[in-house]
Amino acid sequence: MIRVTVTKNGSIYKSIESSGHAGFYDYGKDIVCAAASVLIINTINSIDQFTDTPIDLTSEDSGYLKAVFSKGCDQKAQVLLDSMVLGLSQIEKQYGKKYLSIHIQED
């Protein structure tokens, strides 16, 4: 299962953390894992490329990723992260918590 934890302070994103593998299908054919990975990685890359929000990023080949927004997020980053959460929530709803679980917690 992919576990995604989103930490917010009110409406402001503080961090996202992702770990695990969906296990929906065989390696290389797992559409749940591919979809979640694309959403998360594209969001981080877009924040880096298109906003002024600094990111403290940790990632590992095992599938672990943590992005910390220690100086807060500008409005563009907020919208990108809202979009990521929406997409991940829809994957969770469609395929179930057995494969992807997103948790939003307050800092």
C-alpha positions as CSV (number, residue, x, y, z in Angstrom):
1,M,0.0,0.0,0.0
2,I,1.1,3.5,-0.7
3,R,0.8,5.7,2.4
4,V,0.7,9.5,1.8
5,T,0.7,11.8,4.8
6,V,0.0,15.5,4.2
7,T,0.7,17.9,7.1
8,K,-1.0,21.3,7.2
9,N,-1.2,24.2,9.5
10,G,-4.7,25.5,8.9
11,S,-4.9,25.8,5.1
12,I,-1.1,26.0,4.7
13,Y,0.8,22.9,3.6
14,K,3.8,22.1,5.7
15,S,4.9,18.7,4.3
16,I,4.0,15.6,2.3
17,E,5.4,12.2,2.9
18,S,4.9,9.1,0.7
19,S,6.1,5.5,1.2
20,G,5.3,2.0,0.0
21,H,4.1,0.4,-3.2
22,A,0.5,-0.1,-4.2
23,G,0.6,-3.8,-5.0
24,F,-2.3,-3.4,-7.3
25,Y,-0.5,-5.4,-10.1
26,D,2.9,-6.6,-11.1
27,Y,5.9,-4.3,-11.1
28,G,5.9,-2.2,-14.2
29,K,2.1,-2.7,-14.7
30,D,0.8,-1.2,-11.5
31,I,-1.5,1.7,-12.6
32,V,-2.2,2.8,-9.1
33,C,1.5,3.1,-8.2
34,A,2.2,4.8,-11.5
35,A,-0.7,7.3,-11.1
36,A,0.3,8.2,-7.5
37,S,3.9,8.5,-8.4
38,V,3.2,10.8,-11.4
39,L,0.9,13.1,-9.3
40,I,3.4,13.4,-6.4
41,I,6.6,13.8,-8.5
42,N,5.0,16.2,-11.0
43,T,3.7,18.3,-8.1
44,I,7.1,18.5,-6.5
45,N,8.8,19.3,-9.8
46,S,6.1,21.9,-10.6
47,I,6.5,23.6,-7.2
48,D,10.3,23.7,-7.8
49,Q,10.0,25.0,-11.4
50,F,7.0,27.4,-11.2
51,T,6.9,28.8,-7.7
52,D,9.1,30.6,-5.2
53,T,8.4,28.0,-2.5
54,P,11.6,26.3,-1.2
55,I,11.5,22.6,-0.8
56,D,13.6,20.4,1.6
57,L,13.4,17.1,-0.3
58,T,14.3,13.6,0.8
59,S,13.8,10.7,-1.5
60,E,15.0,7.1,-1.7
61,D,15.0,4.4,-4.3
62,S,12.7,2.4,-2.1
63,G,9.8,4.7,-3.0
64,Y,10.1,6.9,0.1
65,L,9.7,10.7,-0.4
66,K,9.3,13.6,2.0
67,A,9.0,17.2,1.0
68,V,9.0,19.9,3.7
69,F,7.9,23.4,3.1
70,S,9.6,25.0,6.1
71,K,9.1,28.6,4.9
72,G,5.5,28.0,3.9
73,C,3.9,27.8,0.5
74,D,3.1,30.6,-1.9
75,Q,-0.4,30.7,-3.6
76,K,0.8,28.8,-6.7
77,A,2.3,26.0,-4.6
78,Q,-0.9,25.8,-2.5
79,V,-3.0,25.3,-5.7
80,L,-0.6,22.6,-7.0
81,L,-0.7,20.8,-3.7
82,D,-4.5,21.1,-3.6
83,S,-4.6,19.5,-7.0
84,M,-2.3,16.7,-5.9
85,V,-4.4,15.9,-2.9
86,L,-7.6,15.9,-5.0
87,G,-6.0,13.4,-7.5
88,L,-4.7,11.1,-4.8
89,S,-8.0,11.2,-3.0
90,Q,-9.8,10.2,-6.2
91,I,-7.4,7.3,-6.7
92,E,-8.0,6.2,-3.1
93,K,-11.8,6.5,-3.6
94,Q,-11.7,4.5,-6.9
95,Y,-9.2,1.7,-6.0
96,G,-9.6,1.6,-2.2
97,K,-7.4,2.1,0.9
98,K,-5.9,-1.4,0.3
99,Y,-3.7,0.2,-2.4
100,L,-3.5,3.9,-1.5
101,S,-4.2,5.7,1.8
102,I,-4.0,9.4,2.1
103,H,-4.1,11.0,5.5
104,I,-4.3,14.8,6.1
105,Q,-3.1,15.8,9.6
106,E,-2.9,19.1,11.4
107,D,0.5,20.4,12.5
